[in-house]
Amino acid sequence: MKLSDDEQRKLGELERALQAEDPGLDRRLARMQPDGPPSLLAVLVLATGVALAVALVTLGDLLAVPACLVAGLILTGTVPALAVVWWARRYYCRYCAGKWPAPARSCPRCARPTPA
């Protein structure tokens, strides 16, 4: 739904007033973007890793190749675990219990530094 010219003008005034009142908030909000190419890439890598692991398990079972089966089982367990670790390091803030995506330096919700 498109905003009218009057609503856009009022929204612009509100944004400028907020930026003037608290310039640090504007910078923190600009860094908080969990969507986008890095997140999409991570999902694609996870999906590819799981598909590869399932294919290895299937081939290992069908062709009776124990090494292929074991490699597939290991990947099936490690790929999702690595995805959870990546998510936790990128978005989870131990201070606010992950209620907000945490940027690299500080959590905008609790304004504490995130662990390195």
C-alpha positions in Angstrom: 0.0 0.0 0.0 1.5 3.3 -1.1 1.6 6.2 1.2 0.1 9.5 0.2 2.3 12.5 -0.2 1.2 14.0 3.1 2.0 10.7 4.9 5.4 10.4 3.2 6.2 14.0 4.3 5.2 13.3 7.9 7.2 10.1 7.9 10.3 12.0 6.6 9.9 14.6 9.3 9.6 11.8 12.0 12.8 10.1 10.6 14.8 13.4 10.6 13.6 14.2 14.1 14.6 10.8 15.3 18.0 11.0 13.6 18.6 14.4 15.2 17.6 13.2 18.6 19.6 10.0 18.7 22.1 9.6 15.8 23.5 6.4 17.4 20.1 4.7 17.1 20.1 5.3 13.3 23.5 3.7 13.0 22.5 0.7 15.1 19.2 0.2 13.2 21.1 0.4 9.8 23.4 -2.5 10.9 20.4 -4.7 11.9 19.5 -6.5 8.7 19.3 -10.2 9.1 17.9 -10.7 5.6 19.9 -10.3 2.5 22.6 -12.1 0.5 24.6 -13.5 3.5 21.6 -15.1 5.1 20.4 -16.4 1.7 23.8 -17.8 1.0 23.9 -19.5 4.4 20.5 -21.2 3.8 21.6 -22.3 0.3 24.9 -23.8 1.7 22.9 -25.6 4.5 20.4 -27.0 2.0 23.2 -28.1 -0.3 25.2 -29.7 2.5 22.2 -31.6 3.8 21.2 -32.8 0.3 24.8 -33.9 -0.3 24.8 -35.8 3.0 21.6 -37.6 2.2 22.8 -38.4 -1.3 26.0 -39.9 0.2 24.1 -42.0 2.7 21.8 -43.3 -0.1 24.6 -44.1 -2.4 26.6 -45.7 0.4 23.7 -47.9 1.2 22.8 -48.8 -2.4 26.3 -49.5 -3.5 27.4 -51.0 -0.2 30.3 -48.6 0.2 30.9 -48.1 3.9 33.2 -45.1 3.5 30.5 -43.3 1.5 27.8 -44.2 4.1 29.9 -43.1 7.0 30.8 -39.8 5.3 27.2 -39.1 4.6 26.2 -39.9 8.2 28.9 -37.6 9.6 27.8 -34.8 7.2 24.1 -35.3 8.2 25.0 -34.6 11.8 27.6 -31.9 11.4 26.1 -29.6 8.7 23.0 -28.7 10.8 25.1 -28.4 13.9 27.4 -25.9 12.1 24.4 -24.0 10.9 23.2 -23.6 14.5 26.6 -22.4 15.6 26.8 -19.9 12.8 23.3 -18.6 13.6 24.1 -18.3 17.3 27.3 -16.4 16.7 25.7 -14.0 14.3 22.2 -13.3 15.8 22.0 -14.6 19.4 22.8 -12.1 22.2 23.3 -13.8 25.5 22.3 -10.7 27.4 18.8 -10.3 25.8 18.4 -14.1 25.1 18.3 -13.7 21.3 15.1 -11.6 21.2 16.8 -9.3 18.8 19.4 -10.0 16.1 22.7 -8.9 17.5 25.1 -7.0 15.2 28.9 -7.4 15.4 29.6 -5.0 18.3 26.6 -4.4 20.5 23.0 -5.5 20.9 20.6 -2.6 20.1 18.1 -4.0 22.6 20.2 -4.0 25.7 23.1 -1.8 24.4 25.8 -4.2 25.9 28.7 -5.5 23.9 28.3 -8.9 22.4 30.8 -11.6 23.1 33.6 -11.9 20.5 
